[in-house]
């Protein structure tokens, strides 16, 4: 996917649109863990869509390589596990 700039642009547009819709329609920072988690997910989608559209494909490829390195696997997966257990 990172080798195709057009596909990155289209996926960035759709991801950003979903994030914008979530942030506009559900920007709730109180009321329990679930509403806050939905709001955070919307902001993450918005940021990810922007990054997919703004960052050159070469940089994305190098960042994917950084994240999939065997030594950094736990660094990436531990926060994901904690957030999954929390929600």
C-alpha positions in Angstrom: 0.0 0.0 0.0 2.8 2.4 0.8 4.2 2.0 -2.7 1.0 3.4 -4.2 0.7 7.2 -3.6 -2.9 7.2 -5.0 -4.0 4.5 -2.6 -2.4 6.3 0.3 -4.2 9.5 -0.7 -7.6 7.7 -1.0 -7.2 5.8 2.3 -6.1 9.0 4.0 -9.2 10.8 2.7 -11.5 8.1 3.9 -9.8 7.7 7.3 -9.7 11.5 7.9 -13.4 11.7 6.9 -14.3 9.1 9.4 -12.3 10.8 12.1 -13.8 14.2 11.3 -17.3 12.7 11.5 -16.6 11.0 14.8 -15.0 14.1 16.3 -17.9 16.4 15.2 -20.6 14.0 16.1 -19.2 12.6 19.3 -16.7 14.9 21.0 -17.5 13.7 24.6 -14.8 13.8 27.2 -16.9 12.7 30.2 -19.5 10.1 31.1 -17.4 7.0 31.5 -14.7 5.0 29.7 -16.7 4.1 26.6 -17.6 7.6 25.4 -14.0 8.8 26.0 -12.7 5.8 24.1 -14.9 6.6 21.1 -13.8 10.2 21.2 -10.1 9.2 21.3 -10.6 6.7 18.5 -12.1 9.6 16.4 -9.1 11.8 17.1 -6.7 9.0 16.3 -8.5 8.4 13.0 -8.3 12.1 12.2 -4.6 12.3 12.9 -3.9 9.0 11.0 -5.8 10.3 7.9 -3.8 13.5 8.0 -0.5 11.7 8.3 -1.4 9.3 5.4 -2.1 12.3 3.2 0.8 14.6 4.4 3.8 12.2 4.9 5.7 11.1 1.8 5.5 7.3 1.1 9.3 6.9 1.7 8.8 8.1 5.3 5.8 5.8 5.8 7.8 2.8 4.6 10.7 3.6 7.0 8.3 4.1 9.9 6.5 0.8 9.2 10.0 -0.9 9.2 10.7 0.8 12.6 7.5 -0.4 14.1 7.7 -4.0 12.9 11.3 -4.6 14.1 11.5 -7.6 16.5 13.1 -5.5 19.3 10.4 -2.8 19.2 7.5 -5.3 19.1 6.9 -5.1 22.8 7.2 -1.3 22.8 4.4 -1.1 20.3 2.2 -3.9 21.6 2.2 -3.2 25.4 0.3 0.1 25.1 -2.1 -1.6 22.7 -2.7 -4.4 25.2 -3.2 -1.9 28.1 -5.8 0.1 26.1 -7.6 -3.1 25.0 -7.8 -4.3 28.6 -9.0 -0.9 29.8 -11.9 -0.7 27.2 
